[in-house]
């Protein structure tokens, strides 16, 4: 990595550091100026952080990106775990239908929206990606997956919460 052009080197080191590897031996081979520049680069976000705030949706995208790059089960399992937030979606849907003005993104609303996004994307990928379909089948058979998540996985294609609203 130390011999790569600056942009490639920085991205490579960032990825390797974000994966948890010690990069000090590589950094020590670089000039002090390059080391200082690299230290100013913020670490990549943890895609598996499901904190219910405005970055939650970014993390769902990061997990899909991680899955696309690695094919790892953990990404799909983590995305599916958000289906346990059905009650937050139900609360959000009641507010929306009542015409209640939402003035802030609360943790409950974040979870409700993430439930919708995760269900929609899992349904889409299940229909179009054989590996995701296999992982969902595995989760449905796994004793480690909560029944509430299994119930949601069984209803991916029929759940109106996972359908895009069409403008008429």
N, C-alpha and C positions, 0 to 999 in steps of 0.2 A: 504493500500500500504506500509505503514511503516514497517509492519511485514514480507513482502515478502523478498526472497533472493535478494542480491545486484543487480544482473543483471535484474531480473524481476522488482524490485523496480525502478531502473533507467529508464527502458523502459516505465513503467507505468507512472511515473512522467513526463517523456518527452512528452508522448502522451497527458496526461491531461493538461500540460502547453501549448502545441501547440494548443490545442482546446480552449485556452483562459481562462482556469480556474486558479484561484489564488491557488497556491500550498504551499504558505508560512506556513500555519498551519501544513502541513505534514512535510515540510522541518525542521521546528523548533523542531520537535520531534526526529530528527536524530542527530548523533554526528557532531561536527564541521568539522571533517575530511570528513565525507560522504557529508555534505553540500557543502564543498569546491570542492570536486570531481564532484558533480552534476553541480555546477555552471560553470565548464569548458566544459560541453557538449553543443555544439552548438544547437540552436533551429532548429526544423525541418523546411524545406522549405515550403513556402506557395504554395500549388499545383495550386492555381488559379492565380498565377502571370504569366501573358503572356508577360513579357518583351522580346522583340525580340533579344535574345542573345543565347549563346551556351547552357544555362541551360533550354531554352524553351522546348526542347524535353524531358528532365527529368521531367518537370512539366506536360507534356501530360501524361507521364507514371504514375506520382503521381495521376493525376485526375482519370485515369482508376483504379488505386489501391483503391482510395477513393470510387469510384463507386462500385468496387467489394466488399468492406468491408461494405458499407452503403446502396447501391442501390439508393443513392440520385440523384435527377434530376439535381441539380446544376452542377455536374461534366459533364454530357452529354451536357447540355446547353452550358457550357463554352468551351468544346471541339468543339462543333458545331459552336461556334462563330468564330473560326479560319477559317471557310470556307468563311468568308467575305474577306479573303486575296487572292482571286483569281488573282487579278492583279499582286501581288507580285510573284505568281507562274508563271503567263504568262511571266513576265520579266525574271525570272530565267530560264524558259524553252527556251526562245529565246537565252539567253547567252549560255546555254548548247548546243543547236543545232548549234550555230555559231562557236563552238569550243573555245570560249573565256575562257581563263584560269582564274579561280576564286582563288584569292590569300588570301582573307579574308572573314570571315563570317559576312556580313553586316546585319543590321536589315531587309532589304528587302529580302535577301536570307533566313534568318532565318524564316521569315513569309512564304515565298514560300515553304520551306521544311516542315514547320509545317502544312501548308495547305494540302500537299500531305499525310503526316503521319496521320493527323486527318481524312481525307476523307477515306483513306484505312482502318483505324481501325473502324470508324463508319460503313462503309460498312460491314466489317467482323462481328462486333457485332450485327448489324441489322439483319443479316442472322442467327445468332447463339444464340442470347439472347432475349427472348420475351420482357423483360422489356425495353431494349434499343430500340427495334422496336416500342414499345408503346410510349416511350418518343419522338422518331422521328416523329411519327404520330401526337402526341400532338403539337410538334413544328411547323409542317406543317400547323396545324389549328390555331395556336396562332397568334393573332394580334401583340404580343410583339416581335416576331422574324422578323428581317429584311428580306425583299423579296430576297435580294441577297443570304442570307443563305438558305432560303427555296428552291431557285432554285438549289443550290448545293446539298441540301439534296435529292431533287427529282431525281438527276442524279448520286447518289452514285455508283450504280452498273454499270453504262455505262461510267463513266468518266475515260479516259485513264490515267489521272494523279494519279488515285487511284489504279492502277494495279501495281503489282510487275513486274519489268523487268526480263524477263526470258533469261538466257544465252543460246545461240544456239551453 
